[in-house]
Amino acid sequence: MDFSLSSEQQMVVDTVRSFVEKELYPHEDEVERTNAVRPDLVREIKKKAIDNGLYAANMPEELGGGGLDTVTVSLMEMELGRANFALQYLVARPSNILRACAGDQVENYLLPTIRGDLTECLAMTEPNAGSDLRSMKTKAVKDGEHYVINGTKHFISHAELADYVVLFAATGEEEGPRGTRQKITSFLIDKATPGYEIAKGYNSVSHRGYHNNVLNFDNCRVHQSQVLGTADRGFDVANEWLGATRVQVAAMCLGRARRAMELATEWAAQRKQFGQQIGKFQGISFKLADMATEIKAAELLTLMAASKYDQGAMTDSDAAMAKLYATEALGRAADEAIQIYGGMGLMDEMPLERIWRDARVERIWEGTSEIQRHIISRAMLRPLGG
Ligand SMILES: Cc1cc2nc3c(=O)[nH]c(=O)nc-3n(C[C@H](O)[C@H](O)[C@H](O)COP(=O)(O)OP(=O)(O)OC[C@H]3O[C@@H](n4cnc5c(N)ncnc54)[C@H](O)[C@@H]3O)c2cc1C
């Protein structure tokens, strides 16, 4: 077992770290203050990411992407995760589900997305179907060569900026292992398609500048050629290509947790009370020790899951453990870093209050902590008939 980074991986880490510090950190205060990324700044960061070879680093080289394996993408995520989410998002890692594009979809969606000419969003969640996605009410009914789609999605990230949506909709029923269930199909739907409306979403406490939308589909007609993957097998497409997404979330959380820990460590070494550095009080130094240990444990879980993904051996539990532990470790690290800073930790002069706010959503999206625990325990109990 070799825990060292290859020279290529170290180069990726150094390049991304320097990009984050030079191109993203300087704009963080503005985004936090205005809750928006200026359109000219969007273009500028995107262009710099492309020029520096960081754009679409997760996509295959032969399609114009960076061709990085999942371990190296995770190392990259750890660096990008340090920065404000809305800014780091512009260094796009297109959704892996686009790898399911076939025929004309490759030219029309996959390649332009890798080049940075188009951006996508992904819509599964509905007001009454969150963790229980299979109960979704959005329906796509076959009508000749078309599907007619009706329904509402909510919480859909950056849909207002996306040129198209990867939409999941119910397309009938089938017998599953536990009785009748809905069949789900995924579609590629352009922003301008009649019947597809992007409405205002909700204001979230996490990730300022990164917005979500409500999507309404009202008799929206799409040709069957817009089906992504196989009709009625939308969850198979998602399972095949979105497995690494939870690992990416874990990696990004680690970046933010490390930033919080570094800030807290510097402060503990420098701030004096009662005539000595506060880091000399065990009440403070032990917090740092716990933070460092948890972050290291989360890093090992994350890189192990990524490595197993690259070998085609990652289980759902591997990804769930990485996501669960890293997101929860981030929550604790952000909270304790503020405690170490005292009152100043809560002020928006420091990135800590933002890291603390941003940490909260990570235990909810991409599968809540409870759902991750469900996945892990199911794998333990099922072989015993539980
Ligand atoms: C800011 C933001 C952006 C998002 N972006 C997107 C996006 O781009 N695309 C998209 O499709 N979705 C997106 N989501 C949706 C996100 O994935 C869901 O919020 C998440 O899956 C949880 O669904 P829910 O909020 O409806 O909670 P619910 O599923 O209603 O859960 C409520 C509570 O019940 C618990 N619970 C539910 N089922 C179980 C169970 N079986 N066992 C134990 N506990 C359970 C949950 O863990 C949670 O604590 C986003 C969400 C947010 C907040």
The ligand as a Tripos MOL2 file, in Angstrom:
@<TRIPOS>MOLECULE
LIG
   53    58     1     0     0
SMALL
NO_CHARGES

@<TRIPOS>ATOM
      1 C1        -28.8170   23.7580   -1.7790 C.3       1 LIG1
      2 C2        -29.3120   22.4840   -2.3720 C.ar      1 LIG1
      3 C3        -29.0020   22.1770   -3.6920 C.ar      1 LIG1
      4 C4        -29.4540   20.9960   -4.2630 C.ar      1 LIG1
      5 N1        -29.1620   20.7140   -5.5840 N.ar      1 LIG1
      6 C5        -29.7890   19.6620   -6.1880 C.ar      1 LIG1
      7 C6        -29.6590   19.4450   -7.6030 C.ar      1 LIG1
      8 O1        -28.9220   20.1550   -8.2970 O.2       1 LIG1
      9 N2        -30.3660   18.4270   -8.1610 N.ar      1 LIG1
     10 C7        -31.1810   17.6060   -7.4470 C.ar      1 LIG1
     11 O2        -31.7920   16.7120   -8.0250 O.2       1 LIG1
     12 N3        -31.3060   17.7710   -6.1010 N.ar      1 LIG1
     13 C8        -30.6390   18.7860   -5.4590 C.ar      1 LIG1
     14 N4        -30.7850   18.9690   -4.1000 N.ar      1 LIG1
     15 C9        -31.6780   18.0840   -3.3550 C.3       1 LIG1
     16 C10       -31.0050   17.1980   -2.3310 C.3       1 LIG1
     17 O3        -30.3530   16.1460   -2.9600 O.3       1 LIG1
     18 C11       -32.1070   16.7720   -1.3530 C.3       1 LIG1
     19 O4        -32.3700   17.8930   -0.5200 O.3       1 LIG1
     20 C12       -31.7530   15.5630   -0.5200 C.3       1 LIG1
     21 O5        -31.6960   14.4240   -1.3190 O.3       1 LIG1
     22 C13       -32.7400   15.3300    0.6110 C.3       1 LIG1
     23 O6        -34.0510   15.3930    0.1740 O.3       1 LIG1
     24 P1        -35.1200   16.3240    0.9630 P.3       1 LIG1
     25 O7        -34.4950   17.6330    1.1670 O.co2     1 LIG1
     26 O8        -36.4070   16.2540    0.2360 O.co2     1 LIG1
     27 O9        -35.2550   15.6340    2.3910 O.3       1 LIG1
     28 P2        -36.1730   14.3490    2.7580 P.3       1 LIG1
     29 O10       -35.8600   13.2400    1.8370 O.co2     1 LIG1
     30 O11       -37.5680   14.7630    2.9260 O.co2     1 LIG1
     31 O12       -35.5750   13.9800    4.1880 O.3       1 LIG1
     32 C14       -35.9660   14.6570    5.3840 C.3       1 LIG1
     33 C15       -35.2760   13.9430    6.5490 C.3       1 LIG1
     34 O13       -35.7240   12.5860    6.6190 O.3       1 LIG1
     35 C16       -34.6090   11.7100    6.5930 C.3       1 LIG1
     36 N5        -34.9570   10.4820    5.8780 N.ar      1 LIG1
     37 C17       -35.5760   10.3410    4.6920 C.ar      1 LIG1
     38 N6        -35.6600    9.0450    4.3490 N.ar      1 LIG1
     39 C18       -35.0510    8.3460    5.3400 C.ar      1 LIG1
     40 C19       -34.7740    6.9570    5.5880 C.ar      1 LIG1
     41 N7        -35.1470    6.0140    4.7170 N.pl3     1 LIG1
     42 N8        -34.1180    6.6150    6.7200 N.ar      1 LIG1
     43 C20       -33.7230    7.5640    7.6030 C.ar      1 LIG1
     44 N9        -33.9480    8.8760    7.4410 N.ar      1 LIG1
     45 C21       -34.5970    9.2670    6.3240 C.ar      1 LIG1
     46 C22       -33.5370   12.4920    5.8180 C.3       1 LIG1
     47 O14       -32.2490   11.9810    6.0990 O.3       1 LIG1
     48 C23       -33.7530   13.8890    6.3770 C.3       1 LIG1
     49 O15       -33.1310   13.9870    7.6310 O.3       1 LIG1
     50 C24       -30.2610   20.1150   -3.4980 C.ar      1 LIG1
     51 C25       -30.5400   20.4130   -2.1550 C.ar      1 LIG1
     52 C26       -30.0800   21.5810   -1.5960 C.ar      1 LIG1
     53 C27       -30.4150   21.8700   -0.1560 C.3       1 LIG1
@<TRIPOS>BOND
     1     1     2 1
     2     2     3 ar
     3     2    52 ar
     4     3     4 ar
     5     4     5 ar
     6     4    50 ar
     7     5     6 ar
     8     6     7 ar
     9     6    13 1
    10     7     8 2
    11     7     9 ar
    12     9    10 ar
    13    10    11 2
    14    10    12 ar
    15    12    13 ar
    16    13    14 ar
    17    14    15 1
    18    14    50 ar
    19    15    16 1
    20    16    17 1
    21    16    18 1
    22    18    19 1
    23    18    20 1
    24    20    21 1
    25    20    22 1
    26    22    23 1
    27    23    24 1
    28    24    25 2
    29    24    26 1
    30    24    27 1
    31    27    28 1
    32    28    29 2
    33    28    30 1
    34    28    31 1
    35    31    32 1
    36    32    33 1
    37    33    34 1
    38    33    48 1
    39    34    35 1
    40    35    36 1
    41    35    46 1
    42    36    37 ar
    43    36    45 ar
    44    37    38 ar
    45    38    39 ar
    46    39    40 ar
    47    39    45 ar
    48    40    41 1
    49    40    42 ar
    50    42    43 ar
    51    43    44 ar
    52    44    45 ar
    53    46    47 1
    54    46    48 1
    55    48    49 1
    56    50    51 ar
    57    51    52 ar
    58    52    53 1
@<TRIPOS>SUBSTRUCTURE
     1 LIG1         1 GROUP 0 **** ****
